[in-house]
Amino acid sequence: MPLNITRLNVSIGQRDGDVTSIGSAFLDPLVRGEVTSITKKAPEPQDTHVETLRQVLEVFREPAILLSPDYRILAANGAYQRVYGTDRDGSGRTCFEASHGFRRPCDEAGESCPLRAALGSGHRERVLHVHHTEAGREHVDVELLPIRGEGGEIRYLIERLHHMPVSTPQAGSGGLVGRSKAFNAMLGLISRVAPSNASALLLGESGTGKELIARAIHEASPRQQLPFVPVECSGLTETLFESELFGHERGAFTGATSAKAGLVEAAAGGTLFLDEVGDIPLSQQVKLLRLLETHAYRRVGGVESRRADFRLVCATHRDLESMVRAGDFREDLYYRINTFPIEVPPLRERPEDIPLLVEALSERLDLAVPPRLEDEALKILGQYPFPGNVRELRNILERAALLADGEAIRPEHLPDRVREGGRAGGGEAGGLDGLLHPQSLRPLEEIEREYLRHAAAVYPGDRRALAKTLGISERSLYRRLRQLEGEGGEGH
């Protein structure tokens, strides 16, 4: 059944807030209007519709394509042609061929497929992917918008691609680095909250790079040209908190020989980042809450009320919910800052990112000769749990590079705790995560041996209970463990 369109009168909202109007076609937050019908007159109406929709694509500043439900690219705007090296018709490729170099759809290659999801839900779908572009691999926020025919069936889909300059799935000069599932899930949340003015709360262990993530949110927001002001809350005493945050007037207290603007004032129009917000003294939390509720403050010793205009991002390694239950953190403040929580994964949950992080950090270290790791040293790093996360990885690399004197980093250049942790982990990079999500396919027999070694090391019960949990007999378990011990002995 053909798609009948009387006129094109579409209002399309751009990410920077501008709106361009060229007609009426789709009912959607990004493309608003209605599809109306007329009698078919053109000899090939589908081609006419494609040409009409091709004009819609050119309204987008970002790469955009028109797709058929069977993944074929029917039209591509100029931005897509430049980024992905296609012609106006997508060079006859499917979306998964152009974006990923896949031979099969994303959902058949282990990725989530927004086109498949849009066909199933009938609504707009979004997902974060790693695409292969003319500039290399890039993180891309993909939006799929279904277009229906007069009978209600989905006839076409518009795919809109927002490339994220604040991150990279390959080693680069700066920004967030990673391409693991855990990293991409976090990045997908960043891409959703950054364009808004909502408060974000970063939850994660020390050393995971929460300030870098806060800065990425700022740089992907409409406030990116204005200040990003970090505040280390754990370093502020009760007496300093109010003065540092709100500023003070001359003579407000002993030593205040001149007026001073506070950090809230310094962040005017931009982003205020409160790092380790869980360390703010309970007595001072009410003052922060008042600031967030009223958007107004006074300098210490002042009477003039000042207007606060900033976007708030907070971070903590603490369990704020437990602190609320214990009475150590105000419940009303918790709900005020917890508008959009983002879990920052520890490094042990993204082991496949370790080789990429090693390359990126090696480029960023201030060393005359960038460090280079032997394969065995890299393997050991992949098996270490990194309690200090990315910060610890950076320190390990810098120390090892100094010990290597410009030569390749070998296992003996790594700290004892790292080598011992690597031997305990066993297997491919990342221990168990490396088994479940290996960087390359491996023999099943090898995977089974490593999983059994892992199970025997971490299982809290006795061998009989372990055998029952694994679904094998106790005799089989003992036989396999003896084989593992024999293999271990051969290596000495």
C-alpha positions in Angstrom: 0.0 0.0 0.0 1.6 3.3 -1.0 2.4 6.2 1.4 0.2 9.1 0.3 1.4 12.6 1.2 -0.4 15.8 0.1 2.2 18.3 1.2 5.5 18.4 3.2 5.3 20.8 6.1 7.7 19.4 8.7 9.0 21.2 11.8 12.3 19.5 12.9 13.9 20.3 16.2 17.7 20.4 16.1 19.9 19.4 19.1 21.1 23.0 19.5 17.5 24.2 19.9 16.9 25.8 16.5 13.8 24.7 14.6 13.5 24.7 10.9 10.1 24.4 9.2 9.7 22.8 5.8 6.2 21.1 5.9 3.9 18.5 7.7 4.5 14.8 7.7 5.3 13.0 11.0 3.9 13.1 14.6 7.1 12.9 16.7 9.0 15.0 19.3 11.7 15.7 16.7 9.5 15.7 13.5 6.1 17.1 14.2 2.9 17.2 12.0 0.6 14.7 10.3 0.6 12.4 7.3 -2.4 13.1 5.1 -3.5 11.3 2.0 -4.5 12.1 -1.6 -5.1 10.0 -4.6 -2.0 8.6 -6.2 -1.1 10.4 -9.4 2.6 9.8 -10.0 3.5 6.7 -12.0 6.0 5.6 -9.4 4.8 7.0 -6.1 7.3 5.3 -3.9 10.2 7.0 -5.8 8.3 10.3 -5.3 8.1 9.7 -1.6 11.7 8.9 -1.3 12.6 12.1 -3.2 10.3 14.1 -0.9 11.8 12.5 2.2 15.3 13.1 0.9 14.6 16.8 1.2 13.6 16.3 4.8 17.0 14.7 5.5 18.8 17.8 4.3 17.3 19.8 7.2 19.4 17.8 9.7 22.8 19.1 10.3 23.8 15.7 11.6 24.2 12.6 9.4 20.7 11.2 8.6 19.5 8.4 6.2 16.1 7.1 5.0 15.8 3.3 5.4 13.4 0.6 4.3 12.3 -1.9 6.9 14.8 -4.4 5.3 17.8 -2.2 6.3 18.4 -0.8 2.8 19.6 2.9 2.6 17.2 4.7 0.3 18.6 8.2 0.7 21.4 9.9 2.6 21.9 13.6 3.4 25.1 15.5 2.7 26.4 15.1 6.3 26.0 11.3 6.1 27.7 11.2 2.7 30.7 13.1 4.1 31.1 11.1 7.3 30.5 7.6 5.9 31.8 8.0 2.4 28.6 7.2 0.5 26.6 8.7 -2.4 23.2 10.3 -2.0 21.6 6.8 -2.2 23.9 5.2 0.4 26.0 3.5 -2.3 23.5 0.7 -2.4 24.5 -0.5 1.1 22.5 -1.5 4.1 22.8 0.5 7.3 24.8 -2.2 9.1 27.2 -2.4 6.2 27.8 1.4 6.1 28.0 1.9 9.9 29.7 -1.3 11.1 31.1 -3.2 8.1 28.8 -6.1 9.2 27.5 -8.6 6.8 24.4 -9.2 8.9 22.1 -6.9 10.9 23.3 -5.6 14.2 21.0 -7.8 16.3 22.5 -10.9 14.6 26.1 -9.7 15.4 25.6 -9.2 19.1 24.6 -5.5 19.0 21.2 -4.0 19.9 19.4 -2.9 16.7 17.3 0.2 16.9 15.7 -0.5 13.5 14.5 -3.9 14.7 13.3 -2.3 18.0 11.4 0.5 16.1 9.7 -2.0 13.9 8.6 -3.9 17.1 7.5 -0.9 19.2 6.2 1.3 16.4 7.9 4.3 18.2 11.1 6.1 18.1 14.1 4.1 19.4 17.6 5.2 20.5 20.8 3.3 21.2 24.5 4.0 21.4 26.7 2.3 18.9 30.4 2.3 17.8 30.4 3.1 14.1 33.2 2.9 11.5 33.5 6.3 9.8 35.9 7.9 7.4 37.7 9.3 10.5 37.9 5.9 12.2 35.8 4.4 15.0 33.4 6.8 16.7 30.7 6.7 19.4 27.3 7.5 17.8 23.9 8.1 19.5 21.5 6.5 16.9 17.8 7.5 16.7 15.3 5.6 14.5 12.0 7.3 13.6 9.3 5.1 11.9 7.2 6.6 9.2 3.8 4.9 8.5 1.8 4.5 5.4 -1.9 5.2 5.1 -2.8 1.8 6.3 -0.7 2.2 9.5 2.1 0.0 8.4 5.7 1.2 8.8 7.0 2.0 5.3 10.2 3.9 6.0 12.5 4.8 8.9 14.6 7.9 9.3 17.9 7.2 11.1 19.6 10.2 12.7 23.2 9.9 14.0 24.6 12.1 16.7 28.4 11.7 16.9 29.8 12.2 20.4 33.1 14.2 20.3 33.5 13.8 24.1 34.4 10.1 23.8 36.3 7.8 21.6 36.4 4.0 21.1 40.0 4.3 20.0 43.1 5.8 21.6 43.1 9.6 21.1 44.4 12.8 22.6 41.7 13.3 25.1 38.1 12.5 26.3 36.5 9.3 27.6 38.0 6.1 26.1 36.2 2.8 25.9 34.1 0.5 23.8 32.9 -2.2 26.2 29.2 -2.9 26.8 29.5 -1.4 30.3 31.2 1.7 29.0 28.7 2.2 26.1 25.8 1.8 28.5 27.1 4.6 30.6 27.8 6.7 27.5 24.3 6.2 26.3 23.0 7.7 29.6 25.4 10.6 29.2 24.1 11.3 25.7 20.6 11.5 27.0 21.2 13.8 30.0 23.8 16.1 28.5 21.5 18.2 26.3 19.1 18.8 29.1 19.4 20.9 32.2 18.7 18.0 34.6 21.0 17.4 37.6 23.1 14.3 37.1 24.5 12.1 39.9 27.6 10.0 39.1 27.9 6.9 41.2 31.1 4.9 41.2 34.3 3.8 42.9 37.3 6.1 43.4 39.6 6.3 40.4 36.9 5.6 37.7 37.2 9.1 36.2 34.0 10.7 37.5 35.4 14.2 36.9 36.2 13.4 33.3 32.6 12.2 32.9 31.2 15.3 34.5 33.3 17.4 32.1 32.0 15.3 29.2 28.4 16.0 30.2 29.3 19.7 30.3 31.0 19.7 26.9 28.1 17.9 25.3 25.6 20.4 26.8 24.3 23.8 25.6 26.4 25.4 28.4 29.7 24.1 26.9 31.1 27.6 26.1 30.6 28.7 29.8 32.6 27.7 32.9 33.0 24.2 34.3 33.8 24.6 38.0 34.8 21.5 40.0 34.4 21.6 43.8 36.2 18.9 45.9 33.7 18.6 48.8 35.8 16.3 50.8 38.4 19.0 51.3 36.0 21.6 52.6 35.6 22.0 56.3 32.4 23.3 57.9 33.9 26.7 58.3 35.1 26.9 54.7 32.1 25.3 52.9 29.9 28.4 52.9 32.6 30.8 52.1 34.1 28.8 49.3 30.7 28.0 47.7 29.0 31.4 48.2 31.9 33.8 48.6 32.2 36.5 51.3 32.2 40.2 51.7 35.0 42.3 53.1 35.2 42.0 56.9 32.8 39.1 57.0 35.3 37.3 59.3 38.8 37.6 60.6 41.2 37.7 57.6 38.5 38.7 55.1 40.4 41.8 54.0 38.6 41.9 50.6 35.4 40.6 49.0 35.6 37.3 47.2 33.3 35.6 44.7 32.4 32.0 45.5 32.5 29.0 43.3 28.7 29.2 42.6 29.3 32.7 41.2 32.3 31.4 39.2 30.1 28.8 37.6 27.5 31.3 36.4 25.8 30.0 33.2 28.0 26.9 33.2 28.3 23.7 35.2 29.0 23.3 38.9 30.5 19.9 39.7 30.4 18.8 43.3 32.8 15.9 43.7 32.3 13.6 46.6 29.1 15.2 47.6 28.6 12.5 50.2 31.4 14.1 52.2 29.6 17.4 52.8 29.0 17.9 56.5 25.4 17.3 57.6 25.2 20.8 59.0 26.0 22.3 55.7 23.8 20.2 53.5 20.7 22.3 54.3 22.6 25.3 52.8 23.2 23.5 49.6 19.6 22.3 49.5 18.4 25.9 49.9 20.6 27.0 47.0 19.2 24.2 44.8 15.6 24.9 45.8 15.6 28.7 45.5 18.4 29.3 43.0 19.5 32.2 45.2 22.3 32.8 47.8 24.1 35.5 49.8 27.8 35.9 50.3 28.9 35.4 53.8 28.5 38.7 55.6 26.4 40.1 52.8 22.7 41.1 52.6 22.3 41.2 48.8 20.5 38.1 47.3 22.3 36.9 44.2 20.8 34.7 41.5 22.4 31.3 40.9 22.4 30.0 37.3 24.3 26.8 36.8 23.8 23.1 35.8 24.5 20.7 38.7 26.5 17.5 38.4 27.4 15.6 41.6 29.6 12.5 42.1 30.3 10.2 45.0 31.8 6.8 45.8 29.6 6.5 48.8 26.2 4.7 49.1 24.0 7.7 49.6 20.9 5.6 50.2 22.5 3.9 53.2 23.7 7.3 54.4 20.1 8.6 54.3 18.9 5.6 56.3 21.6 6.1 58.8 20.8 9.8 59.1 24.1 11.0 57.7 22.7 12.5 54.5 19.6 14.6 54.1 16.8 12.7 52.3 15.4 15.8 50.7 18.9 16.7 49.4 19.4 13.2 48.1 16.2 13.3 46.0 17.1 16.8 44.8 20.5 15.8 43.3 19.5 12.3 42.2 17.4 13.4 39.2 19.4 11.4 36.7 21.8 8.8 38.3 24.6 7.3 36.2 26.5 4.2 37.4 30.2 4.5 36.5 31.5 1.0 36.0 34.7 0.0 37.7 37.6 -1.2 35.5 37.1 -4.8 36.4 33.7 -4.7 34.8 35.1 -3.5 31.5 38.3 -5.6 31.0 38.0 -5.5 27.2 38.8 -1.7 27.5 42.2 -2.3 29.2 44.3 -2.6 26.0 42.6 0.5 24.6 43.1 2.4 27.9 46.8 1.3 28.1 47.3 2.8 24.6 45.5 6.0 25.4 47.2 6.5 28.8 50.6 5.8 27.3 50.1 8.6 24.9 49.0 11.0 27.7 51.8 10.3 30.1 54.4 13.1 30.2 57.3 10.8 29.2 60.1 11.4 26.7 59.4 7.9 25.2 55.8 6.6 25.3 55.7 3.2 27.0 55.2 0.0 25.0 54.0 -3.2 26.6 55.0 -6.7 25.7 52.0 -9.1 25.2 52.7 -11.0 28.4 52.7 -7.8 30.4 49.4 -6.7 28.8 47.9 -10.1 29.6 48.8 -9.7 33.2 47.2 -6.3 33.4 44.1 -7.8 31.9 43.9 -10.3 34.7 44.4 -7.8 37.5 41.2 -6.6 39.3 42.4 -2.9 39.6 40.9 -1.8 43.0 42.1 1.7 42.2 40.5 1.6 38.7 41.8 3.8 35.9 43.8 6.0 38.2 45.7 2.9 39.4 46.3 1.8 35.8 47.8 5.1 35.0 50.2 5.0 38.0 51.2 1.4 37.2 52.0 2.4 33.6 54.1 5.4 34.6 56.1 3.5 37.2 56.7 0.6 34.7 57.8 3.0 32.0 60.4 4.5 34.2 61.7 1.1 35.2 61.9 0.0 31.6 64.2 2.9 30.7 62.6 3.4 27.3 62.5 -0.3 26.4 59.3 -2.4 26.2 57.5 -2.9 29.5 57.9 -6.6 30.6 56.2 -8.5 33.4 59.1 -7.8 35.8 58.5 -4.1 35.5 55.0 -4.5 36.9 54.4 -4.3 40.7 54.3 -7.6 42.6 50.6 -7.2 43.5 49.8 -6.9 39.8 51.7 -10.0 38.8 50.2 -12.0 41.7 46.8 -10.7 40.9 47.3 -11.7 37.3 48.3 -15.3 38.2 45.3 -15.6 40.5 42.9 -14.4 37.8 44.0 -16.8 35.1 42.6 -16.9 31.6 42.1 -14.1 29.2 41.9 -10.4 30.0 39.4 -9.7 32.8 39.1 -13.1 34.4 35.5 -14.3 34.3 34.4 -11.3 32.2 37.1 -12.2 29.7 35.6 -15.7 29.4 32.0 -14.5 28.9 33.0 -11.7 26.5 36.3 -12.7 25.0 38.1 -10.4 22.6 38.5 -13.3 20.1 36.9 -16.8 19.8 38.6 -19.6 21.7 38.3 -23.4 22.0 35.4 -24.5 24.2 37.7 -26.9 26.0 40.0 -24.0 27.0 37.1 -21.9 28.2 35.8 -24.8 30.3 39.1 -25.3 32.0 39.4 -21.6 32.9 35.9 -21.4 34.1 36.4 -24.5 36.3 39.6 -22.9 37.7 37.7 -19.7 38.5 34.8 -21.6 40.1 37.1 -23.6 42.3 38.9 -20.4 43.4 35.8 -18.3 44.3 33.2 -20.9 45.4 32.6 -20.5 49.2 31.4 -24.1 49.9 33.0 -27.5 49.8 33.8 -29.5 46.7 30.6 -31.6 47.0 28.5 -28.5 46.9 30.5 -27.1 44.0 30.0 -30.3 42.0 26.2 -30.0 42.6 26.2 -26.4 41.6 28.1 -27.2 38.4 25.8 -30.1 37.6 28.5 -32.7 37.5 29.4 -35.6 39.8 31.8 -35.1 42.7 34.1 -37.8 41.1 34.1 -35.9 37.8 35.0 -32.6 39.6 37.9 -34.2 41.4 39.2 -35.7 38.2 39.0 -32.4 36.3 40.7 -30.5 39.1 43.5 -33.0 39.2 44.0 -32.4 35.5 44.2 -28.7 36.1 46.8 -29.2 38.9 48.8 -31.3 36.5 48.7 -28.6 33.8 49.8 -26.0 36.4 52.7 -28.2 37.4 53.9 -28.5 33.9 54.6 -24.8 33.7 57.2 -24.8 36.4 
